[in-house]
Amino acid sequence: MTERDARSPQSPLRGSAGREPSRAGVASRLDLAALIAGPDNGGLRLVSGDGTVTWTGMRMAIAETGLPTVRVGAVAILMSPPPTASWQQDALIRRVSDKGYSVLALPETALLTESALRLAARLGLAVVHVDSPVQLALTCWQLEEGRDALTLSYVRKVAQSIKYRATSLLDLLRHLSSSVGHGLALVDPFGALIEVGGTLPPEVHAAIDFSTWLDIVSLPAGGAASVEVHSGRDNLRIAFFGPRLSPAQLAALGVAAEVAMPAVAARFLIDEVNDVSDTAISSGLLRDFLEQHGNPDPDLEQRMLDRGWRMSGHHLAFRCVGRGRVDNLHLLTLVVRELANHPVESHATTSGRGITGWLTFPGPPSPASVEAHVAALRALHTAVRRSANIATGLGTVEVGGSGLATSVARAVEACRLAANRSSTGWFVRTDTLGIEQLMLSWASSDTFIPMARSLLAPLVDAGPDLLSTLAAYLDHESAIAATAQELGLHRNTVTARIARAQDLLALDLDDPETRIAVHLACRVLRAANAAE
């Protein structure tokens, strides 16, 4: 079951029609497992019986004789420990069950015999240990009768956390999660960017509605209360989550999330500004390193070491660029998030119109290890493509500082080819390029570029459509349907443009030598125009 509650950000604590949110969906019976999993429960833990048993109401007494009879299952909280004699324990269990209780909570449950616990199980009475009966009674009252008090309790804890001078967004989220006593995640539609206090179940994440201000999800796998984060980034939310949360807890956590959101948004923006500054520094550092062809002067080398960039060892570089409008900082965030799942030293930063990164190994990796790392980078490419249209190229494994520069250069070459390789999923590895890479490297020289401009000048003069269509047509090995799908055009439009291009160039594209020359010219001219 999924419960949803959409509220307007202009009136975050009220319904869309200006009324208080309805509590009709809040169940009258509450789950013992939710009580055990929740915070401030007095040190509750299950000793015997079914942890999923439900309860309604709570009665507290010093001893069993002070408990009244109830009509439906309730929680019996005793402040005194159980008696020591076995027959007295059996009598206690029977009397509590006969009075209508479904849960018995008391301290020092280690005194209970196996016989008493088996009797409780036969009678359907769950027995739980509690360190602080008074705190448990307060929590039960909040869940059953004082939902406003539960909400106020969460809000007070959030307010105290906001006063904390957090050093980062992660630090703030950790403090919020610890104070409230539930997991907390910063999420977007593709997954959790940050998780603290637990792991948000994939089923719960998939059920979150990113189009509403406040969303509440309740599933067997867990529950979550999330709100939109006003950070300038679309579909970003914070979500309090946990296992078997009751409707009352989820409603209260929804309010807590609303109160916490402005502080989270502010910290997000502060960290983003810091990230922009840090990225500018790292990007400039990489540029200076590449300009020195992998042989940095002592000052630059020290700056690189201060950043944790080692020149020693072996390096495998990669390059990611957007195949359209892609924000570089957002792309870097996606790449770094995926690299964090790869157990090897890695670095990445913005570079030009894309991201350049590399893996570093202390010693020469085995061929099998290299293949495993290449597979991991391919998986990174696939994961990032779910939210950003990119192409990725891989260099070769090289040693030392000059080797890193070489691997980066080869990754750049591979990325140029990947941008036009739908057949490979826009992922190209230098080791698989063969003669095509050599030809493209030669064709990118200062000598060939003017020749390419001259050859394709009739198409350039006719406008950008003919050149882009011809380039895609040659990339797709003269497949009209694939070209049309790539460009979002009708097949007849592609056919007409190719015929027009051949007429303007006065060339026979069926001739293999002519075809490869025109193909290289299209690629080189497109790369040269993109670099300008």
Secondary structure, DSSP 8 states (H G I E B T S, - for coil): --------TTSTTS-TTSS----TTS-SSEEHHHHHHSSSSSS-EEEES-TT-EE--EEEESSGGG----SS--EEEESS---SSHHHHHHHHHHHHHTT-SEEEES-GGGS-HHHHHHHHHHT-EEEE-S-HHHHHHHHHHHHT-HHHHHHHHHHHHHHHHHS--SSHHHHHHHHHHHHTSEEEEEETTEEEEEESS---HHHHHH--TTSSEEEEEETTEEEEEEE--SSSTT-EEEEEETT--HHHHHHHHHHHHHHHHHHHHHHHHHHHHHHHHHHHHHHHHHHHHHTTT---HHHHHHHHHTT---SSEEEEEEEEESS---HHHHHHHHHHHHTTSSSEEEEEEETTEEEEEEEESS---HHHHHHHHHHHHHHHHHHHTTS-EEEEEEEEEEHHHHHHHHHHHHHHHHHHHTT-GGGTSEEEGGGTTHHHHHHHHHTSTTHHHHHHHHHHHHHHT-HHHHHHHHHHHHTTT-HHHHHHHHT--HHHHHHHHHHHHHHHT--TTSHHHHHHHHHHHHHHHHHHHH-
